[in-house]
Amino acid sequence: MRLVNWFTPAIALGRIAWLRTVLYLFVILDMHAFVRDTRDKGEHPDLYQPLLLERLLHLPTPSVANTTALYIVLIVACLIGATNYFPRIAGWIVAPAFTWWVLIGMSDGKVDHDHLALVIALWVLPTVGGARRGRASYGDQTRSEAAGWAIRCIQICVIATYFLSSVAKLRSAGWALTWPGSAVLTWAIVRRPHPVGEWLLHYPWVLHVMQWVGIIGEFCSPVILWLKGRWQLFGALFFLGFHAANTAILLIHFLPTVVCWLAFAPLERIVPWFQARRSDHSGETEHEAEEGREAQQQAGA
Amino acid sequence: MRLGPVGKGLRVLVAVVGIGLLINGSVRASDDAWPFGPMSQYAMSVPDDAKIDYTRISAVTDAGTTVDVPLNIEGAGVARAEIEARTGEIVKDPSLLQQVADGWARKHPDKPKYVKLELIRDTTQLVKGRVEGPPTSQVLATWEVRP
């Protein structure tokens, strides 16, 4: 039973509300900045190579009509979902629509690996119900196991992105640990040349240290799921640093995964923290006013 | 708010099946299984004496200049990764390069048009894990652009 309950911790609904707003707005950004060639593929379906899911579901070949419709539906549903009004209806539209959007974007022989957590997040968010709508939902402290399950699924997918990367590195070498000592970063930099990387080409040992740190970090990443408080924050910061280094060296940002780290953050505390600060602040001014009166009385005495 | 036994059971089942699909994908599937495929970005072990290939497309324009085709969405509407993934097909059927010229012409109507395209592979040699000398170039396919 403990194992079962691990999948459904009781977490405040406020965190879901924040995640909805951030992730649905992020989807709009993603459609324009990252997976942004879906509509181009509708204009030129000649390079279209449907992926397994597209074949299983008999999804139609991208066309101008269906990719434009998909674009409009996604923008409207994301904007509605982000407000936390009708979040479940909007969410059930966004999840399949964005999955299809990304599938088309990746059906050209090249698949990116940074969208797992985001896509799964979109599928689990609408499973969470809640009494409060709109602005009131961000501060909702009602703890819900349904919310906890959704959060846990996103967390698992974020961590899986790293852990399974280390598995893929072992598998590609025939289940051997040759990757960290290989010239993979040199290879990557030669193919994506830019100043920071080219400078590092002179120091292959630095690249090897980075490869070791990377693969050990990825392999140990599941520990973060069981860490608490400050230690979990350190784990998250390690991987954010990892992405910063990847961005500097390889120009690979993984932002769709990075944004999902927010599932680990106690976002539900934002509203109470803000309210406490405001009431503290007004409390202070009252206090000052009182001190001021006392001072006046003393001066008068 | 607690979940009922059915709601909880279903959710845990979905999570366990999902984890199973992810592990299956990483152990035996390919990118085709997205989103349950392996996380294989930069996962290969590159030997210290590797030849590093870099594929690009060089274009002769109607202004008589030779330029490297910008292989991204804003440039010719096609990404380098797509070209690299389909190099074999392009070598067999160079007419696939026509759409690169079409993409460029459509996105940049005011710039010189491409009249001839060459798919080129630059090869950099590693020696003991270090880059040795400048890359050598090889033309893989040539296509006279149809107007």
Interface residues (C-beta under 8 A of the other chain):
Chain A: V4 F7 T8 A10 R36 D37 D40 H44 D46 L47 L51 L52 L53 T99 L103 M106 D108 G109 K110 V111 D112 H113 H115 L116 V119 I120 T127 T142 R143 S144 E145 A146 W149 R152 C153 I156 A160 T161 L164 S165 V167 A168 K169 R171 S172 A173 T178 W179 S182 A183 V184 T186 W187 A188 V190 R191 L201 P204 L250 I252
Chain B: M1 R2 L3 G7 K8 R11 V12 A15 G18 I19 L22 I23 G25 S26 V27 D31 D32 A33 W34 P35 G37 P38 M39 S40 Q41 Y42 A43 M44 S45 V46 P47 D48 A50 I52 Y54 I73 G77 V78 A79 A81 E82 A85 R86 L96 Q99 G103 T124 L126 G129 R130 V131
